[in-house]
Amino acid sequence: MQLLAQHNLSSLNTLGLNSQAELYTELHSFSDVQDLLKDQQLKKITWRILGGGSNLVLPAKVGGLTIRLANKGRELVHQDDEAWYVKAQAGEVWNEFVQWTLANGFWGLENLSLIPGTVGASPIQNIGAYGVEVKDTIFEVNCVELATGELKAFSNSECQFSYRDSYFKHDGAGKYLIWEVTFRLPKKNKLHLEYGDVRKELERQGLESNPTNISKVVCEIRSSKLPDPAVIGNAGSFFKNPIVPVQVRDQLLQKYPTLVSFPYADGMVKLAAGWLIDQAGWKGKQIGPVGMFEKQALVLVNHGGADADDVWRTAAQVCADVKERFGVELEPEPIRW
């Protein structure tokens, strides 16, 4: 384990924000974790865990110790008549893991193709896309309790998953380091073609509806709508789809017949945040170096030289304009350090 002072984090967050860590280290093996936990001086300062930096807004100065997970490995650990159980280390790049599962004939994650970030971050945010959430496939999350160094396995129910949320964003935040995740991938997989243009794109290309082809068209759709962080800084979808009662949706439909919504549960629906932001006039609009992407209003982008204050200033104005026009509250997805 190597400890670095005043380490530049600008290339380690997809928004491309200028940021510097007071102290920084990478964990490649479990012995690195053990070395870290033995250091009594480091235990006295704040620790923050960094994954792929794709769902994060970094300040100019990050105090304490920034820990980046760099552990790698993926394997089939068990199978029965109903499912494959596949384990991946937290530092694995998410999309590389998804493509590995498909290449080995394990399906279930195809709709989550090309989502940025790491395996370890996936349960924290309960990542989701095109009608699938990662909670649908997570069997167990193995963690290190930072205060004691003890290993703890969280079952799916113990993770307390909900829409873009989990135990690890609340009571578990700062207490546990996610080290590896085990996924249960069903052998009789139900294909999810209802969201977005997945079914339409399969038909347009004359492709069979199977997991590999679903992954292919999901990657193509995402690439057509979302900017490459290497070209223009962004954190993907910046706002959650707001969840409202059906009655609120129906009232809005009377005034806005083209309103886009999706079924949720218990008399609630999800409104398409991108549609709301677009209709509020924010598609392609910017304040200083930060704005909403010209091809997808849900994506906040850094046109260059932005800092965290620029990001939150723009996000706050977007929220205010949507609230004024539709009476709906937007909530940012990225974590604020």
C-alpha positions in Angstrom: 0.0 0.0 0.0 1.4 3.3 -1.1 0.3 6.6 0.5 0.4 9.8 -1.7 0.0 13.4 -0.5 -1.8 16.1 -2.4 -2.8 13.7 -5.2 -4.6 15.0 -8.3 -8.1 13.5 -8.7 -9.1 15.3 -11.8 -8.7 12.2 -14.0 -10.4 10.0 -11.5 -13.9 11.6 -11.8 -15.9 11.5 -15.0 -17.1 15.1 -14.6 -13.5 16.1 -15.0 -13.6 18.5 -12.0 -10.3 19.9 -10.7 -9.8 18.2 -7.3 -7.0 17.3 -5.0 -6.8 14.7 -2.3 -5.0 15.5 0.9 -3.9 11.8 1.1 -4.6 9.1 -1.4 -4.0 5.3 -1.6 -5.1 2.4 -3.8 -6.1 -1.0 -2.5 -5.2 -3.9 -4.8 -5.3 -6.8 -2.4 -6.8 -7.8 0.9 -3.3 -7.4 2.5 -3.5 -3.7 1.5 -6.7 -3.5 3.4 -5.1 -5.1 6.5 -2.1 -2.7 6.2 -4.5 0.2 6.1 -6.4 -0.9 9.1 -3.3 -1.4 11.2 -2.2 2.3 10.7 -3.3 4.0 13.9 -2.5 7.5 12.6 -4.7 7.1 9.5 -7.6 5.9 11.7 -7.7 9.4 13.2 -8.7 11.1 9.9 -11.7 10.9 7.6 -11.8 8.1 5.0 -13.6 8.3 1.6 -14.0 5.4 -0.8 -13.5 6.2 -4.5 -14.7 3.8 -7.2 -14.9 4.8 -10.9 -15.7 8.4 -10.0 -18.7 8.4 -12.3 -21.4 9.3 -9.8 -19.6 11.9 -7.8 -19.1 15.6 -7.5 -15.7 16.3 -6.0 -14.8 19.6 -4.3 -11.5 21.3 -5.1 -9.9 20.0 -1.9 -10.7 16.6 -0.5 -9.6 16.4 3.1 -8.5 13.2 4.9 -7.7 10.0 3.1 -9.2 9.1 -0.3 -9.2 5.3 -0.9 -9.5 3.9 -4.4 -10.5 0.3 -4.8 -8.3 -1.4 -7.5 -8.9 -5.1 -6.6 -9.7 -7.3 -9.7 -11.1 -10.7 -10.2 -14.3 -12.4 -11.4 -15.4 -16.1 -11.2 -18.3 -18.5 -11.3 -18.5 -19.7 -7.7 -21.5 -21.9 -7.8 -24.5 -23.0 -9.9 -27.7 -25.0 -9.4 -30.7 -25.8 -11.5 -32.0 -22.3 -11.3 -29.1 -19.9 -11.4 -25.4 -19.1 -11.8 -23.6 -17.4 -8.8 -20.9 -15.1 -10.1 -18.5 -13.2 -7.8 -16.7 -10.0 -8.9 -14.2 -7.9 -7.0 -15.2 -4.3 -6.2 -12.5 -2.7 -8.4 -13.7 -4.4 -11.6 -15.0 -2.0 -14.2 -18.7 -2.6 -14.4 -19.2 -2.9 -18.1 -16.2 -5.1 -18.5 -17.7 -7.4 -15.9 -21.1 -7.4 -17.7 -19.5 -8.3 -21.0 -17.5 -11.1 -19.3 -20.7 -12.6 -18.0 -22.4 -12.6 -21.4 -19.3 -14.0 -23.1 -19.4 -16.9 -20.6 -23.1 -17.5 -21.2 -24.4 -16.0 -17.9 -27.2 -13.6 -18.7 -29.3 -11.2 -16.6 -27.1 -8.0 -16.6 -27.5 -7.2 -20.4 -29.8 -4.2 -19.8 -27.1 -2.7 -17.5 -24.4 -2.7 -20.2 -22.2 0.4 -20.6 -23.2 1.9 -17.2 -20.0 3.7 -16.0 -18.3 2.9 -12.7 -17.2 -0.2 -10.8 -18.8 -3.4 -9.5 -18.3 -2.1 -5.9 -20.3 1.0 -6.5 -23.2 -0.8 -8.2 -25.0 -1.8 -5.0 -24.5 1.5 -3.3 -26.4 3.4 -6.0 -28.6 0.4 -7.0 -27.7 1.2 -10.6 -30.5 0.7 -13.1 -31.3 1.1 -16.8 -33.9 -0.1 -19.3 -36.2 -1.7 -16.9 -33.7 -3.5 -14.7 -32.1 -2.6 -11.4 -28.9 -4.3 -10.1 -30.8 -5.3 -6.9 -32.7 -7.8 -9.1 -29.5 -9.8 -9.4 -27.4 -9.2 -6.3 -27.2 -12.2 -4.0 -24.6 -11.0 -1.5 -22.3 -8.0 -0.8 -19.1 -8.8 1.1 -17.7 -5.8 3.1 -15.0 -4.9 5.5 -16.2 -3.1 8.6 -13.7 -0.2 8.8 -13.8 0.2 12.6 -13.0 -3.4 13.3 -11.5 -4.9 10.2 -14.1 -7.7 10.4 -15.7 -9.2 7.3 -19.5 -9.0 7.0 -21.7 -10.4 4.3 -24.9 -8.5 3.5 -27.8 -10.4 2.0 -30.0 -8.8 -0.7 -32.6 -7.8 1.9 -30.0 -6.4 4.3 -28.8 -4.0 1.6 -32.2 -2.3 1.9 -32.4 -1.5 -1.8 -34.8 1.0 -3.3 -34.8 3.3 -6.3 -31.2 4.4 -6.8 -30.7 3.9 -3.1 -29.4 1.4 -0.5 -28.2 0.9 3.1 -24.7 1.9 2.0 -25.8 5.4 1.2 -27.3 5.9 4.6 -26.6 4.0 7.8 -23.8 2.1 6.2 -22.1 5.1 4.7 -18.5 5.4 5.9 -18.8 2.3 8.0 -18.1 -0.4 5.4 -15.8 -0.9 2.4 -17.5 -3.1 -0.2 -14.8 -5.6 -1.3 -16.7 -8.0 -3.6 -20.2 -8.7 -4.8 -21.9 -12.0 -5.7 -24.6 -12.0 -8.3 -27.4 -14.6 -8.8 -28.1 -14.8 -12.5 -31.1 -16.9 -13.4 -30.9 -19.6 -16.0 -34.4 -18.9 -17.1 -33.9 -15.2 -17.7 -36.8 -12.9 -18.6 -35.8 -10.5 -21.3 -36.6 -6.9 -20.6 -37.5 -5.0 -23.8 -40.1 -2.6 -22.6 -38.0 0.5 -21.8 -36.5 3.0 -24.2 -35.9 1.9 -27.8 -34.6 -1.6 -27.0 -37.3 -3.6 -28.8 -37.6 -1.1 -31.6 -33.8 -1.1 -32.2 -33.7 -4.9 -32.2 -36.5 -5.0 -34.8 -34.8 -2.3 -36.9 -31.6 -4.2 -37.1 -33.4 -7.6 -37.6 -31.7 -9.0 -34.5 -33.0 -11.9 -32.4 -34.1 -11.0 -28.9 -31.4 -12.6 -26.8 -29.1 -11.2 -24.1 -26.1 -10.6 -26.3 -28.1 -8.6 -28.8 -29.9 -6.7 -26.1 -26.5 -5.7 -24.7 -25.4 -4.6 -28.2 -28.3 -2.3 -28.8 -28.3 -0.9 -25.2 -24.6 0.0 -25.8 -25.5 1.7 -29.1 -28.4 3.6 -27.7 -26.4 4.8 -24.7 -23.5 5.8 -26.9 -25.9 7.8 -29.1 -27.4 9.7 -26.2 -24.6 10.1 -23.7 -21.4 12.0 -24.2 -18.0 10.2 -23.7 -16.4 11.5 -20.5 -13.1 11.5 -22.3 -14.5 14.1 -24.7 -16.7 16.1 -22.4 -17.0 15.7 -18.6 -20.2 14.3 -17.3 -21.7 11.9 -14.7 -24.3 10.3 -16.9 -27.9 10.9 -15.8 -27.6 13.7 -13.2 -31.2 13.6 -11.8 -33.4 10.8 -10.6 -36.7 10.2 -12.2 -39.2 11.7 -9.7 -41.7 9.3 -8.2 -45.2 10.8 -7.8 -48.7 9.5 -7.1 -50.7 8.5 -10.2 -53.1 11.3 -9.5 -50.3 13.9 -9.9 -49.2 12.3 -13.2 -52.8 12.4 -14.4 -53.2 16.1 -13.5 -50.0 16.9 -15.4 -51.2 14.9 -18.4 -54.2 17.1 -18.7 -51.9 20.1 -19.3 -49.0 18.3 -20.9 -50.3 15.4 -23.0 -46.8 14.3 -24.1 -45.6 13.8 -20.5 -43.5 10.7 -20.3 -43.9 8.4 -17.3 -43.3 4.8 -16.3 -45.1 2.4 -13.9 -43.7 2.1 -10.4 -45.6 0.5 -7.5 -48.3 1.1 -5.0 -50.2 3.7 -6.9 -47.0 5.6 -7.8 -45.3 6.3 -11.2 -41.9 7.6 -12.3 -41.8 10.7 -14.4 -39.1 11.0 -17.0 -36.7 13.7 -15.5 -35.1 14.2 -18.9 -38.5 15.2 -20.4 -39.2 17.6 -17.6 -35.8 19.2 -17.9 -36.1 19.5 -21.7 -39.6 21.1 -21.5 -38.3 23.5 -18.9 -35.9 24.8 -21.6 -32.6 23.3 -20.4 -31.6 21.0 -23.2 -28.3 22.4 -24.4 -28.5 25.4 -22.1 -25.6 26.3 -19.8 -24.5 28.6 -17.0 -20.8 29.4 -17.3 -18.8 26.2 -17.9 -21.7 23.8 -16.9 -24.9 23.0 -18.7 -27.3 20.2 -19.8 -26.2 18.1 -22.8 -27.6 19.2 -26.2 -28.6 15.6 -27.1 -30.0 14.5 -23.7 -31.4 17.0 -21.2 -30.9 14.7 -18.3 -27.1 14.8 -18.6 -25.2 17.6 -16.9 -21.9 18.4 -18.6 -18.7 20.2 -17.8 -17.6 22.2 -20.9 -14.2 22.8 -19.3 -12.7 24.3 -16.1 -15.8 23.8 -13.9 -15.6 23.2 -10.2 -18.2 21.7 -7.7 -19.8 25.1 -7.1 -20.5 25.5 -10.8 -22.1 22.1 -10.9 -24.4 22.7 -8.0 -25.3 26.2 -9.1 -26.5 24.9 -12.4 -28.3 21.9 -10.9 -30.1 24.1 -8.4 -31.4 26.3 -11.2 -32.6 23.3 -13.2 -34.5 22.1 -10.1 -36.0 25.5 -9.5 -37.2 25.8 -13.1 -38.7 22.3 -13.2 -40.4 22.9 -9.8 -41.9 26.3 -11.0 -43.3 24.8 -14.2 -44.5 21.4 -13.1 -44.6 21.5 -9.3 -42.3 18.4 -9.2 -39.1 18.1 -7.1 -35.9 16.8 -8.8 -33.2 15.1 -6.8 -29.6 14.8 -8.0 -28.2 11.3 -8.4 -24.4 11.9 -7.8 -22.9 11.8 -4.3 -21.7 15.1 -3.0 -18.4 15.0 -1.2 
